Every structure is written in C-alpha cells, then in structure tokens.
C-alpha cells in the first residue's frame, strides 16, 4: 500500500505540475494583459509601466520559475483588478460553487442509480424503454442549451423560478436541474449496464433459479457487484460536474468560481485564472486517487496482484 500511495502521489504531483505549466504558458501566449486592462490607444509608456509593475516585462522563462517559486511558498499571485490576493478572490466565490456542486451531486447520483435499478428490473418493458429514452435525451442536450430552455420555460413563460442569483432555496432549482438531468442520465445508463452484466453472472442466475425474484436478484446480488463500475463513473463525474458548474454558473449568473473563471479569462487576470485551474486540477487528481483506493477496497484482487 505504501508503494502504491507513493506511486500515485508522484503521478498526482506531476499531473498538477503539467497542468500549471500548460495554464501558465497558454494564458500568456493568448494575449497581452496590459493591452486588455490598460486599453488600446494609450501611450506606450503606460503599457510599459503596467508590464514593469506586474513583472510582465521579464523573459517568459523567468516569469515561470518565479511563479513556481511563489507557489511553493503558498503565494498564488495577485489579481490585476484591485491588486488583491488571487487566493482571496477565488475563496470568496468558492463556497457558492461548492454548495451548488454538493446539492447537484446529492440529487444526481441517487436519482441516476435509482433509474438504472428500475430499468434493470423492468428490462425490455415499456418502463425500461421510456426511461432509457428520456436518458438519451438528457445525455444529448448540452448543458447550456438545457439551462436556457429551463429558464425560458420556468422563468420567462411561467414565472415560477428565478433565473439568476443565489439568495434563496428557489435559486438552486434551475442550476441544479440543468446540471443533474444529463448527469443522472449518465449514471442511469452505467448503472443499468453494470446491473445487467451482474445479472448474467452464474451466482445470480442460480439465485433466480432457486426462486429469488428479479427485484431481489437486482438489489441483493447484482447491485453490490455493480459497485466497482459505478465507483469508476463517480471519478469521471467529478470532471463533468466541474465543467457543468462553469457553464451553468454563466448561464444563470450564479456567483461562483465558474463565472469568475470566464470573467477572469476575458480580462486576462492571469493569477486568478491560474488559481482556479490549479484548484480544479487538484480536485480531479484527488478524485481519481480516491477512486483508485476504493477500487482496491472493493476488489481485493487488485491489491493482491499488485496492480497500480
């Protein structure tokens, strides 16, 4: 286990370093922050003063190594807008995003697994076909399209729900529904597939032959054995929910780090964008590490065979 953790930890650090490096160079190669923030048509002296103030006049390789050195000491840089700590700017928005993602996950995972169980129990019936049809629609709709449709129906036409903001419980409904519909469909399809595969295993066939009902076979025999592929989906889901939050927050004007990311990219606020990218990267790396550990816990054969 120690060797496993060291190997995974080294891979995680390398992944984060590559992500930081990629974000650093791409952001600086896509535009000049001085021109974006100071403005076009200003005197060259003003642009040079801005670059000198923020160290943008130094060679790119030197900026990179200074940035890595600052990160090692916990300094994520300062925002161009307001000259505030980038970490503080992001932390102000992070709770809203965590709340939205937590509520969405609490809705998405149980709902998706429940639909998968129902479709596996009623396989090849009208219930199965109806739920799978809705799941296909949910998977095929992009998040931004679904969000706009929900706003048009429930906010504009029916005036039932607020379309922007985050002040009350009612403000959660549209963004959570926007993110949960497609992801619940994903869990439903994976759960159905995993359960049907488990139902074809000899021990489940034997249990059914001895009189166990199909519902009992799914719940007591197939579902525990479908846990491994479902855990894998949870690892992928972290990436999906982060991406969904970034898009959804901008559709419904949710004041989280997703909307902050888009605004900061637009303004070339480098330190804030890099801080958000690092947090997202670390969260996804940790999620995959937890999934790997759960795999070894759920399937002891992986640890016995020494697989990474």
N, C-alpha and C positions, 0 to 999 in steps of 0.2 A: 504493500500500500504506500509506503514511504517513497519508493522509486516511482510509483505511478503518480503521486502528487507532485514530486519534483519535476517529472517529465511534463506533466500538464501545466504546472506553474511556469516553466520555461517557455512553453509554447504560448501561453497566455501573454506573458511579458513581450515576447517577440511580436505577437499579433498587434498588441496595443502600440508598440514602437513603430511598426509599419504603418498603422493607421494614423498615428500622429505625424509621421513623416509625409505621408501622402497628403493629408489635410494641409499641412504647413506649406508645401510647395505649390499645390494646386491653387490655394487661395491667393498666393502671391503672384501667380502666373496668369490669373484671370482678370486682373485689373489693378489700377493704381488707387489705393485708398485715399491718397492726397487729393487726386482729381475728383473723386467721388464726394469727399466730405468738404473740402475747401471750395470746390466748384470750378467750372470751366471759365476761361477768360480772365482769371485772376493773375496778378503778376507772378512771374517765375520765382521771385524771392519768397513769396508767401508759400508756394508749394515746397520750396527747398527748406524753409523754416519748419513746416509741418513734418517733412520727412526726417529732418535732423532731430526734432522733438521726440519722435517715436522710434528712432533708430532705423528707419527705412532707407536711409542713405548708405548704409553699410552693405558690404557684399552679402549675397544671399546665404552662402555657406556659414558666414559668421553669425548672421541672424539666427540660423538654425541651431547652431551649437549653443548660443546664448539662451535660446528658448528651451532647449533640453536641460541646460544647467538650472534655469529658473524652475522648470517643472520638478526637478529633483529636490528642490527646496520647498515645494508646495506653492510656488508663485505661478499663477496661470496668466499673468499679464493684466493689463488694464484696458478697459473699453475706451475706444476713441471718443465715444459720446458720453460726455460728463466726466471723463477721466476717473472712472470708478473701477474698483477691482472686478475683473471679469467673473471671478468666482461668486462674488456677492450678487452681481446682476443675474447670474444663472440661478443661484439659490433662491432668489425672490420668486422666480417663476416655477421652480421645480415642484413644490408641494401641489400646485394645481394640476400639473401633469400626472404626478403620482396618484392623486385622487381619481382622476379620470381613468387612468390605466387600471387601477385596482378595482374600481366598480365594474369596468368593462370585463375584466378577467373573471370576476365573480359571477357575472351573467353568462359570459361566453362559454366557458369550459363546462359547467354543469348542463347548460342547455344543449350544447353540441353533443356531449356524451349521451344525454337522455334521448335525443333524436336518433343517434346511432343505435342505441339499445332497442328503441321501438321499431326501427326499420329492420333490425336483425331478427327480432321476434316475429314480425309480420312480413317476412321476406316474400317478395313476389305477389303481394296483395295490393289493393288499391291504396292502402295506407302507406306502404313502402314506396310505391310509385309517386304518390302525391308529395311526400316529404323529400324524396330524392329530387323531384322536380323543383321544389322550392329551394333546395340546397344548391342546385345547379344555377338557378337564377341569382342567388346570393353570392356565389363564387364569381360569377361572370360580371357583376356590376362593380366598376371601380368605386373606391371609397368616395372620391369627390363627386361622382355622379349621384351615388346613393344619398350623400349628405344634402346635395342641392335639391333632389327630389323630395326628401323628407321635409326640408324647410319650406318648399313650395306648397306641399300638401298641408302640413300640420301648423305652420306658422303663417303663411300668406293666405291660403284659401280658407282654412278652418279656424285660424287664430286661437289655437288651443295651447301651443307651446311657444316659449321664447326662442328666437332664432340665434341670439348672441348672448354673451355674458356667462357668468358662473355664480351668481349670487344666491340661488335657491336650489332646492332639490329638482325643481322642474327644469332647470337649465341643464341637468345631466342627461335628460331623456334622449334628446336628439343626438348629441355626440356619442353617447353610449350605444344607441341603436345603430348609428352609422358604422361604428367600428365592430359591433358584435354580430351583425347579421351575416356578413361574409365569413368571419372567423368561426362562428358557430357552425356554419355550413361545412367549413373545412374539418372541424372536429367530428361532425356527424359522419362525413364520408369515411374518414380514417377509422372512426370507432366501428362503423358498420363493417368495413373491410376486415378489420382485425378480429371482430367477433365472429364473422362468417368463417374466417380461416380457423379460428379456435373450435368452432362447432364441427369442423371436419376432422378434428383430431380423434384418434381411436378411443381415448378415455371418455370424451364427451359422447361419442356415438354409442359407447357401451352404457353410459348412464341413461341416455334416452331410450335405449333398448330395454332397460330394466324398469321403465315406467316413469322416469323423470320427465316432467312436462318441458316443452320448448322454452317457456319462460324461466323455469328453474334451471334448465341447462345453460341458458344465456347468463343469468345472474350469478349462479353458484359455481359454474365450471368455466364458461367461456370468458366472462368479464375479468377474473383475476389473471388469466393467461393473455389477455389483450392489453395488460397494463404496460408492458415494455414498449410496444409501438406507440401507445398513447403518450408515454413519457417523452419519446423522441419528438412527437409533434409539439409538445409543450416547449421544447427547446427552440424549434423553429418559430413558434408562436411569439416568443419574445421579440424577434426581429420584426414580425408582422405588426405587432401591437405598437411598437415604437414608430414604425413607418406610418401606420394608420393614425397615430396620435399627431404626428407632424402635419399630415394632410387635413385631418379633421379639425384640428385647432384653428387652422387658417380658414376653413370653410365656415365655421360657426363663431369665429372670433373668440376662441377660448384663450384666456391669458396664461398660457403655459410656455414651456421651452420650445414647443413646436412652432408656434407663431413667432417667438423670439428668434429662432434659428433663421426663418425666412427673412425677417426684418434685418437681422444682422448680416446675412449674406448680401442682401440688397445694398446695405450701407457699407459693405466691406469692413465690418467691425471684426477684425481678424481674431482678436483674443477671445471674444465671446463665442464666435463660431467654433474655434478650436476647442474651447472648454466643453461645449455641448457635444461635439464629435467624440471627444475623449470619454465623456460620461456614457454616451450611447455605446461606444465600443467596449468599455469595461463591463457594462451591464450585459451585453450579449456574450462576452467571453465568460463571465461568471455563470450565466445561464447555461451555457454549453458544458461548463465544468460540473455544475450541479447535475445536469442530465447524465453525464458520464458516470458520476458517482452513484446515481440512482440505478443506472443500468447494472453496475456491478453488485448493487444491493439486491435488485430484483432477480438477477440472473447470476448466481454464484459461479457458474461455469466460466464466466469471463475472467474473474479473479483467479480461478484455479488454472486457467490456461495462460495466464499472464498477459492477456491482451491489453493494449493501451486504452 
